[in-house]
Amino acid sequence: MYHPQIWFHPFSVSREITVTGNGEIDAQPDYVQIQIEVRTEGKDVSLAQQENAIIMNRVIESIVALNIPREAIQTTVYTISPNYDYIEGRQIFRGFEVQNAITVKITDISQAGMVIDTAIQNGANHVSAIQFKIENSDAYYQKALNLALVNAIAKAKSMAETMYVPLQPIPVEIIEESHNVTPVPYKSVQLSNQEFMTPIEQGRIPITASVRVKFRF
């Protein structure tokens, strides 16, 4: 954390004080991104790939049937890796694992649970990431930046009043220190053939700003 600093210049009439101001705005998410995976295993890599492709195509078509645009679905991971068992210190080949993951962007957040359940019902077996995001965070960040500046001014005034010195109201320097938009993660999803819809709570996204401001007094 940045601590306020005061400089006294013995050969100068003006002296300086530097403070850090912080601001935060909580914003409503605009959309949610879900990573849905199909993982298949087999000793024959071609068969494992074929099975994976059949299942993933079925998953994608089922999501599109929910009126999710096809362009909102993107392949993000595709890997083929060997699996081994370790028995009495020996490495024994078990087969290959094919991992195929897609990211689905959902602008109607109320559909998130339905998309997950539909994907699972059609063969998906992993949901590895769910994040709520904001399409354009600039307007929210500007508000957080304003709050940070107000916070810095209030700190400087408080310190000046404590020291009984007149503070010049116009800063001599403002440095933007940080800008942070934190997507809201959803920790886990239970994969099962439940008959009810998976509940997804979106929460709110904190947007923070920090500025370092220098005043003379």
N, C-alpha and C positions, 0 to 999 in steps of 0.2 A: 504494500500500500504506500502511496506517495504521501509524505508528511509535509505540512506547511513549513516553509522556510522564510526567514527574515534576514535581509542583508542590511547592515548599517555602513554607510560610506562616510567616514569621518571628514572628508574634504568636500562633501557634496551636501546641498540642502535637502535633496530628496532621498528617500530610502525606499526600499522595495520589499514587497511581501508576495510570495507565490503560494497559491492554494490549488488543490485539485477538487473539481466538482463532479458529481456523479448523477446520472439521471436514468430512469427506467420506465418503460411503457409496456403494458401487457396488451398484446394484440390477439384478435381472433384469427385462427388459421383459415386460409383460403382453400387449401386442398390437403390431401393425405397421399403419401407414397407408400406402397406396400410391396415388399419383395417376396415373391411366391416361388417356391422351388419344387422341382420334381427330381428325386434321386432314385436311380435304379442300379441294381447290382447283377452281375453275372460273370461266369468264367469266360464266356465268349463276348468280347467287347462289341462286336457288331450287333449281336442280339440285344445287349444292354442298351446300346444306342438306339436301336429300332424301337424297343419298348418305351424308352424315354421320350422319343419323338412323338409316338402315338399318343401317349398320355398328355404331354405338354400341348400338343395341338388341340386335344379335347378340352384342356383347361382354358386355353386362350379363346376358343370358340364359345365356351360357356360364359366367359367374362364379357365378350363382345355382345352376346345375347342379352346382357343386362343393360345395354345401351351405353357401354363404355367404348369410346372411340378406339379403333384399332391403333391409331397413332399415339394413343396414351399408354400403349403397352410396348415395352422395350426389353430386349434380351440384355442382361447385365453380366451374367456369369455362365460360362460353359466349360466344364472341365471333365477330363477322364483321368482317373488315377487308380493305380493298383492298390488292393487291400491285402494285408497280411495278418495272419494269426501268429502269435509267439508261444510255442509249446516247448517246455523244457529247454529253453534257450535257443530253440531253432525257429527260423523264420519260414512259415509255410504260406504259400500263395493261396488266397481265398477267392480271388476274382477281381473284377474291375468295378469301380463305381463311376457312374455318369451323373454329373450334377448340371442341371439346367435351371437357371433362375431368370425370372422376368420381374421387372419393376412396373407396377401399375399406378398411374396417376389418376386420382379420383377427386373431381371437383365438387361433387355432391357427397360431403363427408358422411352423411347418414347412410350411404350405400356401402361403407367400408366393411361392416360386419357381414353383409350379404355377399360381397365379393369374396371374402375369405371363405365363408361356408360353401359357396358355389365351387370355388377352386378345389377345396378339400373333397367335396362330393364327387368331383370329376377326376381325382387322382393325385392332386398335389399333396405332398407329405411334409413340407417344411414351410413355415413363414418366418423368415429370419430378420426382418426389419420392418417396422411401421413408424413413419415420421410425419408429423403434422407441420406444414410449412406455410409461408406467406409468399404470394406471387410477387408483390412489389413492396418491399419493406422501407423504401426511402422516406415516405411521408411519416411513418411511425418513428424512424430514426431521427428525423428533424425535430420531432416533439421531444424525444429523449435528450437530444443535444441541447435544446432550449432549457430543459429542466436541469441539465448538468451545469449550464452557465449560471442559471439562477442560484443553484446550490453553491457554486464557487463564490459568487458575489456575497451571498449570505454569510459564508464562512469568513471572508475577508472583512466584512463589516463587523462581525462579532469580535474578531481578533483586534481590530482597530479600536472598537469601543472598550475592550478590556484594557488596552494599553493607553487609552485616553489620547489617541492621536487622530488627526483628520485624514481621512482616506480619500484620495482622488477617485471620483466615480468611474472614470473611463479607464479600462485596462490598457496597459502599454503592450501587452502581448497575450495572445490566446493560442494555445497549441492543442489540437485535437489528438487525444491519446489513444482511444480505442473505440471500436465499433463492433458490437456483438449481437447477432441474432441467433438464438438457440432453438433449433427445431425440437419439438416435444416428442420424445421417444415413447413408444408403447412397449413395455418390457417383454411380454410373452403372450403367446396364443396357444390355447389347448387344442390340439388337432384330434378331432373325434367326429363321429357321425351323429352328432347331437341333432335333435329336431328343433331346437330353438336357435335364434340368431346370436352369433358371437357379439357380446357388447363391446363397443369401442367408444371410449370417452376421449374427446379431443383436447380438453384443457385449453390453456392459453399460452402464448409464446412470449417470453420476456425479451425485450429489445433494450439494450443498454448502451450508454454513451458516457465517455469520460473526457474531461478537458482540464488542461493545466493553464491557469490564468495568473498573470503578474500585474500587480498594482503598485502605484507609488503613493507614499504618504509623507 
